[in-house]
Amino acid sequence: MIALTKLNGKKFSLNALYIETVEVFPDTTVTLTTGRKYVVLESEDEVNERILEFYQKTQILSNPHLRGDEDE
């Protein structure tokens, strides 16, 4: 889970595994694989950093099959 802030200042947690895109319209908009969208106060770079930290903490990218290393 990553911590984000809605435009109204309310903090919430979002499961980073379901994030499909992070875009700026000019507000940062996070779109999930379900199609649901969240507009957040954090910048695109901040959201991307939190996603990367989540992946590193959960070691999700340590699985060679998820990384695309088929011969391991």
Jmol script that loads the backbone (N, CA, C; Angstrom):
load data "model"
ATOM      1  N   MET A   1       0.839  -1.177   0.000  1.00  0.00           N
ATOM      2  CA  MET A   1       0.000   0.000   0.000  1.00  0.00           C
ATOM      3  C   MET A   1       0.886   1.242   0.000  1.00  0.00           C
ATOM      4  N   ILE A   2       0.429   2.261  -0.716  1.00  0.00           N
ATOM      5  CA  ILE A   2       1.125   3.541  -0.693  1.00  0.00           C
ATOM      6  C   ILE A   2       0.171   4.600  -0.155  1.00  0.00           C
ATOM      7  N   ALA A   3       0.731   5.565   0.570  1.00  0.00           N
ATOM      8  CA  ALA A   3      -0.072   6.638   1.154  1.00  0.00           C
ATOM      9  C   ALA A   3      -0.152   7.801   0.164  1.00  0.00           C
ATOM     10  N   LEU A   4      -1.368   8.270  -0.081  1.00  0.00           N
ATOM     11  CA  LEU A   4      -1.603   9.398  -0.973  1.00  0.00           C
ATOM     12  C   LEU A   4      -2.593  10.352  -0.325  1.00  0.00           C
ATOM     13  N   THR A   5      -2.750  11.533  -0.938  1.00  0.00           N
ATOM     14  CA  THR A   5      -3.647  12.551  -0.401  1.00  0.00           C
ATOM     15  C   THR A   5      -4.588  13.040  -1.495  1.00  0.00           C
ATOM     16  N   LYS A   6      -5.883  12.973  -1.229  1.00  0.00           N
ATOM     17  CA  LYS A   6      -6.867  13.502  -2.171  1.00  0.00           C
ATOM     18  C   LYS A   6      -6.789  15.024  -2.192  1.00  0.00           C
ATOM     19  N   LEU A   7      -7.391  15.655  -3.185  1.00  0.00           N
ATOM     20  CA  LEU A   7      -7.351  17.106  -3.308  1.00  0.00           C
ATOM     21  C   LEU A   7      -7.982  17.814  -2.112  1.00  0.00           C
ATOM     22  N   ASN A   8      -8.923  17.148  -1.428  1.00  0.00           N
ATOM     23  CA  ASN A   8      -9.565  17.752  -0.260  1.00  0.00           C
ATOM     24  C   ASN A   8      -8.724  17.611   1.010  1.00  0.00           C
ATOM     25  N   GLY A   9      -7.515  17.029   0.886  1.00  0.00           N
ATOM     26  CA  GLY A   9      -6.615  16.871   2.023  1.00  0.00           C
ATOM     27  C   GLY A   9      -6.756  15.562   2.760  1.00  0.00           C
ATOM     28  N   LYS A  10      -7.716  14.741   2.384  1.00  0.00           N
ATOM     29  CA  LYS A  10      -7.931  13.455   3.052  1.00  0.00           C
ATOM     30  C   LYS A  10      -6.887  12.441   2.592  1.00  0.00           C
ATOM     31  N   LYS A  11      -6.208  11.846   3.566  1.00  0.00           N
ATOM     32  CA  LYS A  11      -5.190  10.839   3.255  1.00  0.00           C
ATOM     33  C   LYS A  11      -5.849   9.470   3.101  1.00  0.00           C
ATOM     34  N   PHE A  12      -5.284   8.659   2.203  1.00  0.00           N
ATOM     35  CA  PHE A  12      -5.784   7.301   2.007  1.00  0.00           C
ATOM     36  C   PHE A  12      -4.642   6.413   1.531  1.00  0.00           C
ATOM     37  N   SER A  13      -4.845   5.120   1.620  1.00  0.00           N
ATOM     38  CA  SER A  13      -3.856   4.140   1.160  1.00  0.00           C
ATOM     39  C   SER A  13      -4.380   3.459  -0.087  1.00  0.00           C
ATOM     40  N   LEU A  14      -3.473   3.201  -1.003  1.00  0.00           N
ATOM     41  CA  LEU A  14      -3.845   2.607  -2.286  1.00  0.00           C
ATOM     42  C   LEU A  14      -2.924   1.425  -2.561  1.00  0.00           C
ATOM     43  N   ASN A  15      -3.491   0.319  -2.989  1.00  0.00           N
ATOM     44  CA  ASN A  15      -2.699  -0.851  -3.333  1.00  0.00           C
ATOM     45  C   ASN A  15      -1.994  -0.585  -4.661  1.00  0.00           C
ATOM     46  N   ALA A  16      -0.684  -0.451  -4.608  1.00  0.00           N
ATOM     47  CA  ALA A  16       0.101  -0.099  -5.791  1.00  0.00           C
ATOM     48  C   ALA A  16       0.057  -1.167  -6.880  1.00  0.00           C
ATOM     49  N   LEU A  17      -0.316  -2.384  -6.530  1.00  0.00           N
ATOM     50  CA  LEU A  17      -0.388  -3.445  -7.538  1.00  0.00           C
ATOM     51  C   LEU A  17      -1.488  -3.184  -8.573  1.00  0.00           C
ATOM     52  N   TYR A  18      -2.466  -2.371  -8.206  1.00  0.00           N
ATOM     53  CA  TYR A  18      -3.584  -2.113  -9.105  1.00  0.00           C
ATOM     54  C   TYR A  18      -3.437  -0.823  -9.909  1.00  0.00           C
ATOM     55  N   ILE A  19      -2.296  -0.148  -9.788  1.00  0.00           N
ATOM     56  CA  ILE A  19      -2.092   1.103 -10.528  1.00  0.00           C
ATOM     57  C   ILE A  19      -1.704   0.778 -11.964  1.00  0.00           C
ATOM     58  N   GLU A  20      -2.474   1.335 -12.885  1.00  0.00           N
ATOM     59  CA  GLU A  20      -2.181   1.146 -14.312  1.00  0.00           C
ATOM     60  C   GLU A  20      -1.415   2.331 -14.871  1.00  0.00           C
ATOM     61  N   THR A  21      -1.863   3.567 -14.566  1.00  0.00           N
ATOM     62  CA  THR A  21      -1.175   4.754 -15.063  1.00  0.00           C
ATOM     63  C   THR A  21      -1.160   5.856 -14.011  1.00  0.00           C
ATOM     64  N   VAL A  22      -0.151   6.719 -14.122  1.00  0.00           N
ATOM     65  CA  VAL A  22      -0.065   7.942 -13.331  1.00  0.00           C
ATOM     66  C   VAL A  22       0.168   9.057 -14.337  1.00  0.00           C
ATOM     67  N   GLU A  23      -0.784  10.016 -14.402  1.00  0.00           N
ATOM     68  CA  GLU A  23      -0.716  11.078 -15.399  1.00  0.00           C
ATOM     69  C   GLU A  23      -0.955  12.431 -14.736  1.00  0.00           C
ATOM     70  N   VAL A  24      -0.609  13.490 -15.458  1.00  0.00           N
ATOM     71  CA  VAL A  24      -0.835  14.844 -14.974  1.00  0.00           C
ATOM     72  C   VAL A  24      -1.740  15.563 -15.969  1.00  0.00           C
ATOM     73  N   PHE A  25      -2.864  16.133 -15.452  1.00  0.00           N
ATOM     74  CA  PHE A  25      -3.874  16.759 -16.333  1.00  0.00           C
ATOM     75  C   PHE A  25      -4.255  18.188 -16.009  1.00  0.00           C
ATOM     76  N   PRO A  26      -3.841  19.068 -15.282  1.00  0.00           N
ATOM     77  CA  PRO A  26      -2.537  19.222 -14.649  1.00  0.00           C
ATOM     78  C   PRO A  26      -2.425  18.559 -13.287  1.00  0.00           C
ATOM     79  N   ASP A  27      -3.546  18.174 -12.649  1.00  0.00           N
ATOM     80  CA  ASP A  27      -3.440  17.470 -11.369  1.00  0.00           C
ATOM     81  C   ASP A  27      -3.020  16.028 -11.614  1.00  0.00           C
ATOM     82  N   THR A  28      -2.319  15.467 -10.648  1.00  0.00           N
ATOM     83  CA  THR A  28      -1.866  14.080 -10.772  1.00  0.00           C
ATOM     84  C   THR A  28      -3.063  13.151 -10.646  1.00  0.00           C
ATOM     85  N   THR A  29      -3.247  12.310 -11.651  1.00  0.00           N
ATOM     86  CA  THR A  29      -4.368  11.374 -11.693  1.00  0.00           C
ATOM     87  C   THR A  29      -3.827   9.951 -11.758  1.00  0.00           C
ATOM     88  N   VAL A  30      -4.267   9.136 -10.800  1.00  0.00           N
ATOM     89  CA  VAL A  30      -3.862   7.733 -10.736  1.00  0.00           C
ATOM     90  C   VAL A  30      -5.032   6.901 -11.229  1.00  0.00           C
ATOM     91  N   THR A  31      -4.803   6.095 -12.255  1.00  0.00           N
ATOM     92  CA  THR A  31      -5.839   5.222 -12.800  1.00  0.00           C
ATOM     93  C   THR A  31      -5.505   3.779 -12.437  1.00  0.00           C
ATOM     94  N   LEU A  32      -6.493   3.079 -11.898  1.00  0.00           N
ATOM     95  CA  LEU A  32      -6.311   1.677 -11.510  1.00  0.00           C
ATOM     96  C   LEU A  32      -6.703   0.753 -12.653  1.00  0.00           C
ATOM     97  N   THR A  33      -6.329  -0.491 -12.533  1.00  0.00           N
ATOM     98  CA  THR A  33      -6.677  -1.480 -13.548  1.00  0.00           C
ATOM     99  C   THR A  33      -8.181  -1.690 -13.633  1.00  0.00           C
ATOM    100  N   THR A  34      -8.914  -1.302 -12.595  1.00  0.00           N
ATOM    101  CA  THR A  34     -10.373  -1.422 -12.578  1.00  0.00           C
ATOM    102  C   THR A  34     -11.047  -0.267 -13.319  1.00  0.00           C
ATOM    103  N   GLY A  35     -10.255   0.765 -13.680  1.00  0.00           N
ATOM    104  CA  GLY A  35     -10.806   1.939 -14.344  1.00  0.00           C
ATOM    105  C   GLY A  35     -11.082   3.091 -13.397  1.00  0.00           C
ATOM    106  N   ARG A  36     -11.030   2.826 -12.104  1.00  0.00           N
ATOM    107  CA  ARG A  36     -11.260   3.886 -11.113  1.00  0.00           C
ATOM    108  C   ARG A  36     -10.102   4.865 -11.126  1.00  0.00           C
ATOM    109  N   LYS A  37     -10.414   6.152 -10.967  1.00  0.00           N
ATOM    110  CA  LYS A  37      -9.398   7.195 -10.999  1.00  0.00           C
ATOM    111  C   LYS A  37      -9.381   7.953  -9.683  1.00  0.00           C
ATOM    112  N   TYR A  38      -8.182   8.344  -9.256  1.00  0.00           N
ATOM    113  CA  TYR A  38      -7.995   9.163  -8.068  1.00  0.00           C
ATOM    114  C   TYR A  38      -7.150  10.367  -8.463  1.00  0.00           C
ATOM    115  N   VAL A  39      -7.599  11.559  -8.082  1.00  0.00           N
ATOM    116  CA  VAL A  39      -6.826  12.773  -8.280  1.00  0.00           C
ATOM    117  C   VAL A  39      -6.166  13.089  -6.955  1.00  0.00           C
ATOM    118  N   VAL A  40      -4.839  13.240  -6.962  1.00  0.00           N
ATOM    119  CA  VAL A  40      -4.088  13.373  -5.716  1.00  0.00           C
ATOM    120  C   VAL A  40      -3.217  14.629  -5.719  1.00  0.00           C
ATOM    121  N   LEU A  41      -2.838  15.056  -4.496  1.00  0.00           N
ATOM    122  CA  LEU A  41      -1.989  16.237  -4.338  1.00  0.00           C
ATOM    123  C   LEU A  41      -0.537  15.966  -4.705  1.00  0.00           C
ATOM    124  N   GLU A  42      -0.077  14.736  -4.531  1.00  0.00           N
ATOM    125  CA  GLU A  42       1.319  14.398  -4.795  1.00  0.00           C
ATOM    126  C   GLU A  42       1.638  14.559  -6.282  1.00  0.00           C
ATOM    127  N   SER A  43       2.894  14.883  -6.557  1.00  0.00           N
ATOM    128  CA  SER A  43       3.328  14.995  -7.954  1.00  0.00           C
ATOM    129  C   SER A  43       3.465  13.607  -8.572  1.00  0.00           C
ATOM    130  N   GLU A  44       3.558  13.583  -9.879  1.00  0.00           N
ATOM    131  CA  GLU A  44       3.747  12.316 -10.595  1.00  0.00           C
ATOM    132  C   GLU A  44       5.024  11.626 -10.117  1.00  0.00           C
ATOM    133  N   ASP A  45       6.092  12.401  -9.927  1.00  0.00           N
ATOM    134  CA  ASP A  45       7.356  11.829  -9.460  1.00  0.00           C
ATOM    135  C   ASP A  45       7.224  11.238  -8.059  1.00  0.00           C
ATOM    136  N   GLU A  46       6.506  11.926  -7.164  1.00  0.00           N
ATOM    137  CA  GLU A  46       6.309  11.409  -5.805  1.00  0.00           C
ATOM    138  C   GLU A  46       5.542  10.094  -5.825  1.00  0.00           C
ATOM    139  N   VAL A  47       4.496  10.023  -6.637  1.00  0.00           N
ATOM    140  CA  VAL A  47       3.705   8.789  -6.727  1.00  0.00           C
ATOM    141  C   VAL A  47       4.581   7.662  -7.277  1.00  0.00           C
ATOM    142  N   ASN A  48       5.347   7.952  -8.321  1.00  0.00           N
ATOM    143  CA  ASN A  48       6.214   6.927  -8.902  1.00  0.00           C
ATOM    144  C   ASN A  48       7.272   6.451  -7.914  1.00  0.00           C
ATOM    145  N   GLU A  49       7.820   7.367  -7.102  1.00  0.00           N
ATOM    146  CA  GLU A  49       8.795   6.985  -6.074  1.00  0.00           C
ATOM    147  C   GLU A  49       8.160   6.061  -5.039  1.00  0.00           C
ATOM    148  N   ARG A  50       6.941   6.369  -4.638  1.00  0.00           N
ATOM    149  CA  ARG A  50       6.252   5.531  -3.643  1.00  0.00           C
ATOM    150  C   ARG A  50       5.935   4.149  -4.202  1.00  0.00           C
ATOM    151  N   ILE A  51       5.582   4.097  -5.473  1.00  0.00           N
ATOM    152  CA  ILE A  51       5.329   2.799  -6.122  1.00  0.00           C
ATOM    153  C   ILE A  51       6.608   1.982  -6.124  1.00  0.00           C
ATOM    154  N   LEU A  52       7.716   2.607  -6.517  1.00  0.00           N
ATOM    155  CA  LEU A  52       8.999   1.907  -6.558  1.00  0.00           C
ATOM    156  C   LEU A  52       9.403   1.426  -5.168  1.00  0.00           C
ATOM    157  N   GLU A  53       9.232   2.271  -4.146  1.00  0.00           N
ATOM    158  CA  GLU A  53       9.542   1.865  -2.772  1.00  0.00           C
ATOM    159  C   GLU A  53       8.686   0.674  -2.349  1.00  0.00           C
ATOM    160  N   PHE A  54       7.405   0.700  -2.719  1.00  0.00           N
ATOM    161  CA  PHE A  54       6.503  -0.419  -2.403  1.00  0.00           C
ATOM    162  C   PHE A  54       7.014  -1.706  -3.049  1.00  0.00           C
ATOM    163  N   TYR A  55       7.370  -1.622  -4.330  1.00  0.00           N
ATOM    164  CA  TYR A  55       7.873  -2.806  -5.028  1.00  0.00           C
ATOM    165  C   TYR A  55       9.166  -3.310  -4.398  1.00  0.00           C
ATOM    166  N   GLN A  56      10.041  -2.393  -3.985  1.00  0.00           N
ATOM    167  CA  GLN A  56      11.298  -2.805  -3.362  1.00  0.00           C
ATOM    168  C   GLN A  56      11.061  -3.450  -2.000  1.00  0.00           C
ATOM    169  N   LYS A  57      10.155  -2.887  -1.205  1.00  0.00           N
ATOM    170  CA  LYS A  57       9.864  -3.440   0.118  1.00  0.00           C
ATOM    171  C   LYS A  57       9.236  -4.821   0.025  1.00  0.00           C
ATOM    172  N   THR A  58       8.358  -4.994  -0.941  1.00  0.00           N
ATOM    173  CA  THR A  58       7.680  -6.284  -1.083  1.00  0.00           C
ATOM    174  C   THR A  58       8.492  -7.268  -1.913  1.00  0.00           C
ATOM    175  N   GLN A  59       9.593  -6.801  -2.472  1.00  0.00           N
ATOM    176  CA  GLN A  59      10.485  -7.604  -3.317  1.00  0.00           C
ATOM    177  C   GLN A  59       9.747  -8.241  -4.484  1.00  0.00           C
ATOM    178  N   ILE A  60       8.755  -7.535  -4.968  1.00  0.00           N
ATOM    179  CA  ILE A  60       7.957  -8.082  -6.062  1.00  0.00           C
ATOM    180  C   ILE A  60       8.770  -8.218  -7.346  1.00  0.00           C
ATOM    181  N   LEU A  61       9.775  -7.369  -7.501  1.00  0.00           N
ATOM    182  CA  LEU A  61      10.597  -7.437  -8.707  1.00  0.00           C
ATOM    183  C   LEU A  61      11.752  -8.422  -8.567  1.00  0.00           C
ATOM    184  N   SER A  62      11.837  -9.113  -7.420  1.00  0.00           N
ATOM    185  CA  SER A  62      12.898 -10.092  -7.239  1.00  0.00           C
ATOM    186  C   SER A  62      12.563 -11.415  -7.933  1.00  0.00           C
ATOM    187  N   ASN A  63      11.310 -11.597  -8.313  1.00  0.00           N
ATOM    188  CA  ASN A  63      10.894 -12.806  -9.022  1.00  0.00           C
ATOM    189  C   ASN A  63      11.337 -12.695 -10.479  1.00  0.00           C
ATOM    190  N   PRO A  64      12.223 -13.580 -10.953  1.00  0.00           N
ATOM    191  CA  PRO A  64      12.738 -13.472 -12.323  1.00  0.00           C
ATOM    192  C   PRO A  64      11.640 -13.563 -13.389  1.00  0.00           C
ATOM    193  N   HIS A  65      10.564 -14.257 -13.094  1.00  0.00           N
ATOM    194  CA  HIS A  65       9.478 -14.376 -14.078  1.00  0.00           C
ATOM    195  C   HIS A  65       8.725 -13.052 -14.236  1.00  0.00           C
ATOM    196  N   LEU A  66       8.569 -12.302 -13.146  1.00  0.00           N
ATOM    197  CA  LEU A  66       7.932 -10.996 -13.211  1.00  0.00           C
ATOM    198  C   LEU A  66       8.815  -9.962 -13.895  1.00  0.00           C
ATOM    199  N   ARG A  67      10.139 -10.120 -13.754  1.00  0.00           N
ATOM    200  CA  ARG A  67      11.072  -9.206 -14.388  1.00  0.00           C
ATOM    201  C   ARG A  67      11.197  -9.489 -15.877  1.00  0.00           C
ATOM    202  N   GLY A  68      10.796 -10.667 -16.314  1.00  0.00           N
ATOM    203  CA  GLY A  68      10.918 -11.038 -17.720  1.00  0.00           C
ATOM    204  C   GLY A  68      12.151 -11.876 -18.012  1.00  0.00           C
ATOM    205  N   ASP A  69      12.863 -12.308 -16.963  1.00  0.00           N
ATOM    206  CA  ASP A  69      14.024 -13.165 -17.132  1.00  0.00           C
ATOM    207  C   ASP A  69      13.545 -14.619 -17.208  1.00  0.00           C
ATOM    208  N   GLU A  70      13.234 -15.071 -18.389  1.00  0.00           N
ATOM    209  CA  GLU A  70      12.606 -16.385 -18.568  1.00  0.00           C
ATOM    210  C   GLU A  70      13.551 -17.548 -18.359  1.00  0.00           C
ATOM    211  N   ASP A  71      14.864 -17.310 -18.488  1.00  0.00           N
ATOM    212  CA  ASP A  71      15.798 -18.420 -18.408  1.00  0.00           C
ATOM    213  C   ASP A  71      16.311 -18.670 -16.993  1.00  0.00           C
ATOM    214  N   GLU A  72      15.739 -18.026 -15.974  1.00  0.00           N
ATOM    215  CA  GLU A  72      16.167 -18.265 -14.588  1.00  0.00           C
ATOM    216  C   GLU A  72      15.199 -19.184 -13.894  1.00  0.00           C
TER     217      GLU A  72
END
end "model"
wireframe off; spacefill off
backbone 0.3
color backbone group
